[in-house]
Amino acid sequence: MNRRLSLLALVALVTLLVSAPDASACAACFGASDSKLAEGMNAGIFALMGVIGSVLFAIAGFFFFIVRRAATHPLPMPAETLSSVATSNA
C-alpha cells in the first residue's frame, strides 16, 4: 500500500513538472525599473533601511549616554569605600 502511494505521488509530481508553463520573471527582476512594482520594492527597501538606521543610532546613542554618565559620575574605588565605612564606624 505504501509503495503504491509513493508511486502515485511520483507520477503526480512528474505530471505537474511536465505540464508547468514557462516561468516568467516579475517586472522588477526582468529589468523594467520604471514599473510600479519596482518603485514599491525600492520604497520598501528604503523604509527598512530607515528602520535599521534608527535602531543602530539608538543603540549608539545609548552607549554614548553611558560613556558620558560614567565620565561625570565616577564610581568610588572599593578601597575608598571600605576606608570611609571604617572611619564612620569609629
N, C-alpha and C positions, 0 to 999 in steps of 0.2 A: 504494500500500500504506500509506504514511504517513498519507494523508488518511483512509483507511478506519479506521485505528486511532484517529485523533483523533476521528472521528465516533462510533465505538463508545464511546470514553471519555466523550464529551459526553452521549451517550444514557444511559450508566450513571450519570453524575453527576446528571442531571436526574431519573432514576428514583429514586435514593436520596433526593434532596431532596424530591420529591413524596410519597414513601411514608413519610417520617420522622414519628414521632408527636410530639406537642407536648412541648417540653422543660419539665421541672418543676424548680423550684429545690430545693436541699437544705434541710434544716431550719434551718441557720444563716442562710442567705440569705433564706429565706421568712419568717422572723420568729419561729420557735419558739425563744426564747432559753433555755428550760428543758430542752432536749433534751440527750442525752449528746454528740452531735456538737458542739454549741455549747460545752459545758463543756470538751471536749477541745481545741477550737480555742483557747479562752481560755487554757487551761493551756499550750499550745504558744507562744502569743504572750508570755505572762509568762516562760516559760523562755528564749525568745530575747532578751527584754528584759534578763533577768538576765545572760545571757552577754555581751551588748553592753555593759551597765553595768560588769561586772567587767573587761572588756578596756579600756574607757575609763579606769577607775580605776587599772588597772595602768600605763597609759601616763602618766597624770597623776602617779602615784607615782614613776615613773622620772624624769620631768623635775624633780620636787621633790627627789629624791635628787641629781641632777646640779647643781641650783642650790645646795643646801646644801653639797655637796662642793666646788664652786667657791669658795664663800664661806670655807670653812675651810682650803682648800689652794690659795692663790693661786699662779699661775704667775709666775715672775720675768720681768721685762721683758727684752727682748733686749739692751738696753744694759747692764743689770746683769750679764747672763750673760757678755757679752764682756769687761767690765772685770774680773770675777772670774777669767776664764781668763787674761787678760793679766797680772794680779798673781801668779797661781800659777806662771806660766812664768818670771817674772823672778827 
